[in-house]
């Protein structure tokens, strides 16, 4: 199984690739061995059924081969007829999943600026309004001045200037030509240039990128995410026997995750479903080295992909080769020394380096294309506009009824006189 053992079918026969055949050939030359490779017809590891073994393990059990090239998971029941070699590499399970984009949301456009900026704008608006009202009070007779009314007028005018960004009146609420206070135009222009022009221009320039460049997050990243998910089914190929980790776990969260795992699918069918993983329908649990090798193949075939490979590895384990016990222990000891020398020289790391670089192209993709704003992006604005229109209509109807009532009352009072 790639990347450990790869088989290329040619007209002249099968050609072996992968780093384990490379290790085997080097050790064979060092031990003066003659190698004959026999391929298992279905490329399966093997399971125990009806008190016998099938697949590659079955070939070893029936003395058809002396050694299995593909690394296998340690198991006590296999020790009856085989030795395990020293570890070739360390593998760990991880989750391959799709990505989901951040939901637009009704009021996502408010997140263009940090909440502290919005709070600062409101505070500045209130402070300038109160200060302007205090300055304006000096130009009015005390009996004709109303604090709340004047502050509200300044608050509203400054707010509308910020939104339309067209300062037309330096002396807000001024009814005469003479200046009421030299500080009023200073405050007004300070607001217009510092808030209305600077902040709101930044807001507009960031709006499109914020609303159209959506952040993405993995559909599933951990076993806990899988246990809590409702619509995602994770495939754990039956060859990896993950039930020993999850089904028999002491943790309730692991046992719950097991109920959401398809553990009957074969390895080949699982990796044929990567396109469905990309859409978020499925996820795959397997060794991270194997997944990265398959992602590099998938990327070369498709040219582009957008997947998430969880960095949260779990249940690390050693990958071992198997030697039949009919070979003498001295042979296994010498063979292990040769394997260990090659592993210590980082032959596995050098072999995986190219595959890991290509696989990262599948997991680091991000769409940086600016898109035109759609209706879904400004839906919150429309909601606010509709709410304001509805409130204004209610206030207008209330004022009409109140005006009619006042006129009727005035007419009644005039008739009595």
Secondary structure, DSSP 8 states (H G I E B T S, - for coil): -TTTSEEEEETTEEEEESHHHHHHHHHHHHHT--------TT-----EETTEE-HHHHHHHTTS-SEEEEEE---GGGGGTEEE-S-SEEEEEEEEE-EEE----TTGGGGGS-HHHHHHHHHHHHHHHHHHHHHHHTTS-GGG--HHHHHHHHHHHHHHHHHH-----SSTT--SSS-S-HHHHHHHHHHIIIIIIIIHHHHHHHHHHHHHS--EEES--SHHHHHH-SS-EEE--GGG-GGGTTTT-S-HHHHHHHTTEE-SS-HHHHHTTHHHHHTTSEEEEEEHHHHHHHHHHHHHHHS----EE-S--EEEEEEEEEEETTS-HHHHHHHHHHHHHHHHTTHHHHHHHHHHHHHHHHHS----------GGGSHHHHHHHHHHHHHHHHHHHHHHHHHHHHHHHHHHHHHH-
